[in-house]
């Protein structure tokens, strides 16, 4: 499990299944989101961004409807 800070203080957890090479979920502000089709390349891209960049990209995913909220 990898961790990223959002907005300088919030921790989000990112996990993925190495066998499937896909992201399984992201937790942000206490809510979990899943997107079954996110490839390992996108995962690697996310982990290489700065906190502010990853926060913007994450928010764009949410507003685009690519992500589904899970509880």
C-alpha positions, 0 to 999 in steps of 0.5 A: 500500500502506498500513501500520498498526502492530499492538500498537504495533510490529508492521507489517501491510500492507494492499493493495487493488485500486482497480478491484475496490474490494476488499481483496486481503490483510492481512499480520499477524505474517508471515502473509497473510490474504485475504477476497475479499468485503471492500468498500472501505467496510470497508477505509476503516473499518479505516484510520480505526481506532486501532492497538488498535481495528484489532488487535481488529477484525482478531483478531475477523475471524480468529476468526469464520472470515471470513478465510482464511490464505494463504502 
